Amino acid sequence: MPSAAGPERCQGCGETVKGNNTEPTGTSLFRLGSITKVFATEVLASLVVDGSVRLTDPLQRYAGNVTVPTYPGAGPITLLGLATHSAGLPREMGTAPDGTPPFTWPTRADRWAWLPKTTLGWAPGRVAAYSNIGFDLLADALSTASGKPYPALLAARVTGPLGMTDTGFTPTPAQCARLMLGTGIAPPGPCVDTSATDGSGGLYSTGDDMAQWLRHNLDATDPALLLSHAIYRPRQALEAAIGFDEAGPMAGLGLGWVCVAGNGIRPTILQKDGGGGGFMSYIAFAPGRQTGVFVVVNRVDFGMFAGLTVAANDLLATLTTR
């Protein structure tokens, strides 16, 4: 469907629920999964811009009485380490209890009780390995630094100013009525509060909201975006990079963003994918070229998703090549 807000186009196909003959629209609600992470890093960058935090701040500064683990002979976990998956933390802190709805575990209390008992896998900054728990700890740290609950901080810094009224963690009954039914390898999750994983995966959104946010990310003058899009962990500077190549070979990591290097006339792109709760999603754009794409499907199917990301990247190349 064409958007009245600008040159972007929001298009739905298929059905919001299998068999209901209702095509998704720009107001259909879905789960963003791990694209939530690049919202968290925009919040981080905005706090850096106004001097509230620094990327080099140790996590310990925002940990209260909890002792943050260290690696022998290495520096501390920093906000930058968390935001670039290079803090030495595992992907998850464990497995959620049976029957737990998607994106409702671990809670803040769970992860801060777990953190001082964990052992870092390597020195922070030396290896990048995908970490969900790291981004939830990042959101907790930003909440402590600002003195606001993280969902309120996100609304104040990003979604509120952009008018993204359907993007959040606690959908109303009216919003839940617009939630597409996720399908795939696990039962669809209920429409519930997902603020427990507010840094890593809990965001709900719509196509209209994401079109607005994608257009926002094409603004080459916004200081927070310039910080979040910059590359802090070039692949060649890392001893290893684990879990970043699903949508193309990772050349470097921004704050949450994955950089896929240009090749010949194909543009460099920044991208992030997500999945869970019956959905898979992908956002990608070509910096400086005013072109981007966001796609979400209400089906978890990794073979399908691989083809989807290739098609999205090819579309970007077609639209930006001159």
LOMARZA-78214 format. One record per residue: residue number from 1; x negated, y negated, z negated of N, C-alpha, C in turn. Coordinates in steps of 0.2 Angstrom, whole numbers. Each point is the difference from the previous one (the first is absolute). Last residue first. Example, Ala and Ser with C-alpha at 12.3 -4.5 7.8 and 13.67 -1.06 7.14 Angstrom:
  resi     nX     nY     nZ    caX    caY    caZ     cX     cY     cZ
     2    -64     11    -35     -4     -6     -1      4     -5     -3
     1     -2     28      0      4     -6      0     -4     -6      0
END
This chain:
  resi     nX     nY     nZ    caX    caY    caZ     cX     cY     cZ
   322   -121    -14     51      1     -5      6     -4      1      6
   321     12     12    -24     -5      1      5      2     -6      6
   320     15      5    -19     -6     -5     -1     -5      0      5
   319     20     15      0      2     -6     -1     -5     -6     -1
   318     -5     24      2      3     -2      6      2     -8      0
   317     -9     11    -19     -5     -1      5      3     -3      7
   316     14      6    -18     -4     -6     -2     -5     -1      6
   315     12     19      2      4     -5      1     -3     -7     -1
   314    -11     20     -6      0     -1      7      4     -6      2
   313      1      7    -22     -7     -3      1      0     -1      8
   312     19     11     -8      0     -7     -2     -7     -3      2
   311      2     22      5      4     -4      4      1     -7     -2
   310    -12     15    -14     -3      0      7      4     -5      4
   309     10      6    -20     -6     -5     -1     -4     -1      7
   308     17     17      0      3     -7     -1     -5     -5     -1
   307     -6     23      1      2     -3      7      3     -7     -1
   306     -5     11    -20     -6     -1      4      1     -3      7
   305     18      7    -13     -3     -7     -3     -6     -1      4
   304     12     21      3      3     -6      3     -3     -7     -1
   303     -9     19    -11     -1      0      7      3     -5      4
   302      5      2    -23     -7     -2      1     -2      0      8
   301     23     -3    -14     -2      5      5     -7     -3      2
   300     22     -8    -15     -7      2     -2     -2      5      5
   299     20    -19      2     -1      7      1     -8      1     -2
   298     14    -21      5      2      3     -6      0      8      1
   297    -15    -22     10      5      5      2      2      4     -7
   296    -13    -25     10      2      4     -5      5      6      2
   295    -19    -22      9      5      6      1      1      4     -6
   294    -12    -25     11      2      4     -6      5      5      2
   293    -19    -18     12      5      5      1      1      3     -7
   292    -12    -23     14     -1      5     -5      7      4      1
   291    -16    -24      9      4      6      2      0      6     -5
   290    -13    -22      3      7     -1     -1      5      5      2
   289    -25     -2     -1      3      1      7      8     -1     -1
   288    -18     -1    -18     -1     -5      5      4      0      6
   287     -2     22    -14     -2     -6     -2     -1     -5      5
   286     16     21      2     -7     -2      3     -1     -7     -3
   285     16     21    -12     -1     -7      4     -7     -1      3
   284     19     19    -14     -7     -1      3      1     -7      4
   283     14     20    -17     -1     -7      2     -7     -1      3
   282     19     22     -8     -7     -3      3      1     -7      2
   281     13     23    -14      0     -7      2     -7     -1      3
   280     19     20     -9     -7     -1      2      0     -7      3
   279     17     16    -18     -1     -5      5     -8      0      2
   278     12     13    -18      4      1      6     -2     -5      6
   277    -11      0    -22      8     -1     -1      4      1      6
   276    -25     -5      6      3      3     -7      7     -2      0
   275    -22    -13     13      4      6      1      3      2     -7
   274    -17    -19     17      4      2     -6      4      6      1
   273    -22    -17     11      6      4      1      3      2     -7
   272    -15    -20     13      1      3     -6      6      5      2
   271    -20    -18     14      6      4     -1      0      3     -7
   270    -13    -18     19      1      2     -7      6      4     -1
   269    -17     -3     23      6     -1     -3     -1      1     -8
   268    -13     -6     25     -1      2     -7      7     -1     -3
   267      0      3     27     -1     -5     -6     -2      4     -6
   266     -5      7     26      5      1     -5     -2     -4     -6
   265    -13      2     20      5     -5      0      6      1     -5
   264    -22     12     -5      1     -3      6      5     -6      0
   263      2     10    -21     -4      4      4      1     -2      8
   262      4     -8    -29      1      0      7     -4      4      4
   261      5      6    -26     -4     -4      4      3      0      8
   260     13      3    -24     -2      4      6     -4     -4      5
   259      7     -2    -28     -2     -3      6     -2      5      5
   258     16     -3    -23     -4      5      4     -2     -3      6
   257     10    -11    -25      0      1      7     -5      5      3
   256      1     -7    -23      5      4      2      1      2      7
   255    -16    -18     -4      4      1     -6      6      4      1
   254    -18      5     17      2     -6     -3      3      1     -6
   253    -17     16     15      6     -1     -5      0     -7     -2
   252    -11     15     23     -1     -3     -6      7     -2     -4
   251     -2     14     19     -7     -3      1     -2     -4     -6
   250     17     23      7     -1     -6     -4     -7     -3      1
   249     16     14     18     -7      0     -4      0     -6     -4
   248     25      8      5     -6     -2      4     -6      0     -4
   247     20      6     -9      3     -4      5     -6     -3      4
   246     -4     14    -19      6      3      3      2     -4      6
   245    -20     -2    -16      0      1      8      6      2      3
   244     -8     -3    -24      2     -6      3      1      1      7
   243     -9     15    -19      7     -1      0      3     -6      3
   242    -25      1     -8      4      6     -1      8     -2      1
   241    -28     -7      3      6     -3      0      5      6      1
   240    -28     -4     -8      6      4      2      6     -4      0
   239    -21    -10     -4     -2      6      0      5      5      3
   238     -1    -26      6      3      4     -5     -4      7      1
   237     -2    -19     15     -3     -2     -7      2      5     -5
   236      8      1     22     -7      2      0     -3     -2     -6
   235     23     -6      3     -1      7      0     -8      2     -1
   234      9    -23     -9     -1      3      7     -2      7     -1
   233     13    -17    -16     -4      6     -1     -1      3      8
   232     11    -21     -4     -5      0     -6     -4      7     -1
   231     15    -18     19     -2      7     -1     -6      0     -6
   230     23    -16      4     -7      0      1     -2      7     -1
   229     23     -8     -3     -2      3      6     -7      1      1
   228      9    -11    -19      2      7      0     -2      4      6
   227     -5    -24     -3     -4      4     -5      2      8      1
   226     12    -16     13     -7      0      3     -5      5     -5
   225     22     -5     -6      0      5      5     -7      1      3
   224      4    -17    -16      1      7     -3      0      5      5
   223     -1    -23      7     -6      2     -3      0      7     -4
   222     12     -9     23      2      1     -7     -6      3     -4
   221      1     -4     25     -2     -5     -4      1      0     -8
   220      7     15     20     -7      0     -1     -3     -6     -4
   219     23     15      3     -2     -7     -1     -7      0     -2
   218     14     20      4     -4     -3      6     -2     -7     -1
   217     13     12    -16     -7      2      0     -4     -2      6
   216     23     -5     -3     -4     -4     -5     -7      2      1
   215     16     12     13     -2     -7      3     -4     -4     -5
   214      7     21     -9     -4      1      6     -2     -7      3
   213     17      0    -16     -7      1     -3     -5      1      5
   212     22     -2      8     -2     -6     -3     -7      0     -3
   211     10     20      8     -1     -4      5     -3     -7     -2
   210      8     15    -16     -7      1      2     -2     -3      6
   209     22     -3     -8     -5     -3     -5     -7      2      2
   208     18      8     13      0     -7      0     -5     -3     -4
   207      3     24     -1     -3     -3      6      0     -7      1
   206      1     10    -25      4      0      6     -4     -2      6
   205     -6     11    -27      1     -6      5      4      1      5
   204    -12     10    -26      5      0      5      0     -6      5
   203    -20     11    -17      4     -5      3      5      3      5
   202    -18     11    -14      7      0     -2      4     -5      4
   201    -25      7     -1      4      3      5      8     -1     -1
   200    -22     -9    -12     -2      5      4      5      2      6
   199      2    -16    -19     -6     -2      4     -1      5      5
   198     18      2    -15      1     -6      4     -6     -2      3
   197     11     20    -13     -6      0      5      0     -6      4
   196     16      2    -17     -5      4     -3     -6      0      5
   195     21     -9      6     -5     -5     -2     -6      4     -4
   194     22      7     11     -6      3      2     -6     -5     -2
   193     29      6     -3     -6     -5     -2     -7      3      1
   192     20     11     14     -1     -2     -7     -5     -5      0
   191     14     17     17     -1     -7      0     -1     -3     -7
   190     -6     26      7      6     -4     -1     -3     -7      0
   189    -12     19     15      0     -3     -7      6     -4     -1
   188     -3     22     17      0     -8      0      1     -2     -7
   187    -12     24      5      7     -3      0     -1     -8     -1
   186    -19     13     12      2      0     -6      7     -3      0
   185    -13      2     20     -2      6     -4      2      0     -7
   184     15    -14     17     -7      3      1     -2      5     -5
   183     17    -24      2      0      7      1     -8      2      1
   182     17    -23     -9     -6      3      2      0      8      1
   181     19    -20      2     -1      6     -3     -7      3      3
   180      7    -27     -3      1      6      5     -2      6     -4
   179     11    -22    -11     -6      4      1      1      5      5
   178     16    -17     -8     -3     -1      7     -6      5      0
   177     12     -2    -20      5      3      5     -3     -1      7
   176    -12     -9    -18      0      8      0      5      3      5
   175      0    -23     -4     -5      1      4     -1      8      0
   174     17     -8    -13      2     -2      7     -6      2      4
   173     -3      3    -23      5      5      3      1     -2      7
   172    -23     -9     -8      7     -1     -2      4      6      3
   171    -27      1     -4      6     -2      5      6      0     -4
   170    -26     -2     -6      6      2     -4      6     -2      4
   169    -23     -4      7      0      6     -3      6      3     -4
   168     -5    -17     23     -1      0     -7      0      7     -2
   167      8    -16     21     -6      3     -1     -1      0     -7
   166     18    -11     12      1      8      0     -6      3     -2
   165      1    -24      4      4      2     -6      2      7     -1
   164    -18    -17     11      1      7      1      4      3     -6
   163     -9    -24      6      7      2      1      1      7      1
   162    -21    -12     -5      1      2      7      8      2      1
   161     -9     -7    -22     -1     -5      5      1      2      7
   160      3     17    -16      4     -6     -1     -1     -5      5
   159    -14     19     -1      6      1      3      5     -6      0
   158    -23     -2     -9      1      2      7      7      0      2
   157     -8     -8    -22     -5     -1      4      1      2      8
   156     16      3    -18     -2     -7     -1     -5     -2      6
   155      8     23     -3      5     -4      2     -2     -8      1
   154    -15     16    -10      1      1      7      5     -5      3
   153     -2      0    -23     -6     -3      3      0      1      8
   152     16     11    -13      2     -7      0     -6     -4      3
   151     -3     23     -3      6     -1      5      1     -8      1
   150    -16      7    -17     -2      0      7      5     -1      5
   149      1    -11    -25      1      7      3     -2      0      8
   148    -12    -19    -14      7      2      2      0      7      2
   147    -20    -13     -7      5      0     -6      7      1      3
   146    -22      1     12      5     -5      1      5     -2     -6
   145    -17     18      0     -4     -7      1      5     -5      1
   144      8     22     -3     -3     -3     -6     -3     -6      1
   143      9     10     19      5     -2     -5     -3     -3     -6
   142    -14     10     15      2     -7      3      6     -2     -5
   141     -9     21     -4     -5     -5     -2      3     -7      2
   140     13     19      6      0     -1     -7     -5     -6     -2
   139      0      7     22      6     -4     -1      0     -1     -8
   138    -17     14      6     -1     -7      3      6     -4     -1
   137      1     23     -5     -4     -4     -5     -1     -7      2
   136     11     13     15      4     -1     -5     -4     -3     -6
   135    -12      7     18      4     -6      2      5     -2     -5
   134    -14     19     -2     -4     -6     -1      4     -6      2
   133      9     22      2      0     -2     -7     -4     -7     -1
   132      1     11     22      6     -3     -2      0     -3     -7
   131    -20      6     18      2      0     -7      7     -3     -1
   130    -21      9     19      7     -2     -1      2      1     -7
   129    -25     -4      6      4      6      0      7     -2     -2
   128    -27     -9      5      7     -2      1      4      6      0
   127    -26     -6    -10      5      4      3      7     -3      1
   126    -17    -12    -11     -5      4      4      4      5      5
   125      9    -15    -18     -3     -4      6     -4      4      4
   124      3      9    -25      4     -5      4     -3     -4      5
   123     -8     25     -8     -1     -7     -1      5     -5      3
   122      9     25     -3     -7     -3      2      0     -7     -2
   121     17     14     -8     -3      4      5     -6     -2      3
   120     12     -6    -25     -1     -2      7     -4      5      4
   119     16      6    -21     -7     -1      2     -1     -2      7
   118     20     -3    -21     -2      3      6     -7     -1      1
   117     14     -7    -19     -2      7      0     -3      2      6
   116      9    -22     -3     -6      1     -4     -3      7     -1
   115     21     -5     13     -6     -3      2     -6      1     -4
   114     24      7     -5     -5      5      4     -7     -3      1
   113     17    -13    -10     -1      5     -5     -5      5      4
   112      9    -17     13     -5     -3     -5     -2      5     -6
   111     16      6     17     -6      0      3     -5     -4     -5
   110     23      4     -7     -4      6      1     -7     -1      3
   109     14    -18     -5     -2      3     -6     -4      6      2
   108     11    -11     18     -6     -4     -3     -3      4     -6
   107     13     17     15      1     -7     -3     -6     -3     -2
   106      1     18     20     -1     -1     -7      2     -7     -2
   105     16      8     14     -5      2     -4     -7      0      3
   104     20     -6     11      2     -2     -7     -5      3     -5
   103      2      4     25     -3     -7     -2      3     -2     -7
   102     14     20      9     -6     -3      4     -2     -7     -3
   101     13     17    -16      1     -3      6     -6     -3      3
   100      0     22    -16     -1     -7      0      2     -4      6
    99      0     24     -5      6     -3      0      0     -8     -1
    98    -20     15     -9      5      2      5      6     -4     -1
    97    -23    -12     -6      4      6     -3      6      2      5
    96    -23    -11     10      6     -2     -4      4      6     -3
    95    -27      0      4      6      2      4      6     -2     -5
    94    -25    -12      0      3      6     -1      6      1      4
    93    -13    -19      1     -2      2     -6      2      6     -2
    92     -7     -8     25      6      0     -5     -3      1     -7
    91    -16     -3     17      6     -3      4      6      0     -5
    90    -24     -3    -11      3      5      4      6     -3      4
    89    -21    -16     -7      6      3     -3      2      6      4
    88    -18    -17      3     -2      6     -2      6      4     -3
    87      0    -21     12     -1     -1     -7     -3      7     -4
    86      8     -9     24     -7      2     -2     -2     -1     -7
    85     20     -6     15      0      7     -2     -7      2     -1
    84      8    -23      2     -3      3      6     -1      8     -1
    83      9    -15    -17      4     -2      6     -3      3      7
    82    -10      4    -22      7      3      0      3     -2      7
    81    -21     -9     -4      0      7      1      6      3      0
    80     -1    -23     -4     -1      2      7     -1      7      1
    79      3     -7    -22      7     -1      4     -2      1      7
    78    -16     13    -16      2     -7      1      6      0      4
    77    -17     17    -16      6      0      5      2     -8      0
    76    -25      3     -7      7      2     -2      4      0      6
    75    -26      6      2      4     -5     -2      7      2     -2
    74    -21     18     -2      4     -4      5      4     -6     -3
    73    -13     19    -11     -5     -4      4      4     -5      5
    72     15     19     -9     -7     -1     -3     -4     -4      5
    71     26     -4      0     -4      5      3     -7     -1     -3
    70     25     -6    -12     -6     -3      4     -4      6      3
    69     27     -6    -11     -6      4      1     -5     -3      4
    68     17    -13    -17      0      2      7     -7      4      1
    67     16     -5    -22     -7      0      2      0      3      7
    66     19    -14    -15     -1      6      4     -7     -1      2
    65     12    -17    -11     -4      4     -4     -2      7      3
    64      6    -20     16      2      0     -7     -5      5     -4
    63      0     -5     24      2      6     -2      1      0     -8
    62     -9    -16     17      7      0      0      3      6     -3
    61    -24     -4      3      3     -7     -2      7      0     -1
    60    -11     19     10      0      0     -8      2     -7     -3
    59     -4      4     24      7      3     -3      0     -1     -7
    58    -17    -16     13      1      7     -2      7      1     -3
    57     -7    -19     19      2      1     -7      0      8     -2
    56     -4    -11     22     -6      3     -4      2      1     -7
    55     14    -12     15      0      7      3     -5      4     -4
    54     12    -20    -12     -5      1      5      0      7      2
    53     20    -17    -11     -4      5     -1     -6      0      5
    52     15    -19     -3      2      4     -5     -4      6     -2
    51     -1    -17     19     -5      0     -6      2      4     -6
    50     11     -4     23      1     -5     -5     -5      0     -7
    49     -2     16     18      0     -7      3      1     -5     -5
    48      2     22     -6     -7     -2      1     -1     -7      3
    47     21     10     -2     -2     -2     -7     -8     -2      0
    46     11      8     20      3     -7     -2     -3     -2     -7
    45     -6     22      8     -4     -6      4      3     -7     -2
    44     11     20     -9     -7     -1     -3     -3     -6      4
    43     20      6      8      1     -3     -6     -7     -1     -3
    42      0     11     19      2     -7      2      1     -3     -7
    41     -3     23     -1     -7     -4      1      2     -7      2
    40     18     14     -4     -3     -1     -6     -7     -4      1
    39     13      7     19      3     -6     -4     -3     -1     -6
    38     -8     18     12     -2     -6      3      4     -6     -2
    37      6     22     -8     -7     -2     -2     -2     -7      3
    36     20     12      6      1     -4     -6     -7     -3     -2
    35      3     16     17     -1     -7      2      1     -5     -6
    34      3     24     -3     -6     -3     -1     -1     -7      3
    33     25      7     -1     -6      5     -2     -6     -4     -1
    32     23     -7      7     -6     -2      3     -6      5     -2
    31     28      3      2     -5      0     -5     -7     -2      4
    30     26     -8      6     -4      6      0     -6     -1     -5
    29     26    -12     11     -5      1     -5     -4      6      1
    28     14    -17     18      0      7     -3     -6      1     -5
    27      6    -19     14      1     -1     -7      0      7     -3
    26     -4     -4     24     -5     -4     -4      1      0     -7
    25     11     21     12      0     -7      2     -6     -3     -4
    24      9     27      8     -3     -5     -5      0     -7      3
    23     19     18      7     -7     -2      2     -3     -5     -5
    22     19     20     -2     -1     -7     -1     -7     -2      1
    21     12     22      1      1     -4      6     -1     -8     -2
    20     -2     21    -14      5     -5     -2      1     -5      6
    19    -16     20     -2      7      2      1      5     -6     -1
    18    -23     -1    -12      1      4      5      8      2      1
    17     -8    -24     -8      1      7     -4      1      5      6
    16     -6    -21      7     -2     -1     -7      1      6     -4
    15     -5      1     27      6      0     -5     -3     -2     -7
    14    -10     -5     27      2      6     -4      5     -2     -5
    13    -15    -20      7      3      5      4      1      6     -5
    12     -6    -29      1      1      6     -4      3      5      5
    11    -15    -25     -1      4      5      4      1      7     -4
    10     -9    -28      1      1      5     -5      5      5      3
     9    -18    -21      8      6      4      1      0      6     -4
     8    -12    -27      1      0      7     -1      6      3      2
     7     -4    -24      1     -1      4      6     -1      8     -1
     6     15    -16    -17     -6     -1      4     -1      5      5
     5     19     -2    -16     -5     -4     -3     -6     -1      4
     4     19     13      5      2     -7      1     -6     -4     -3
     3     -1     26     11      0     -4     -6      1     -7      1
     2      7     24     14     -4     -6      0      1     -4     -7
     1      2     27      3      4     -6      0     -4     -6      0
END
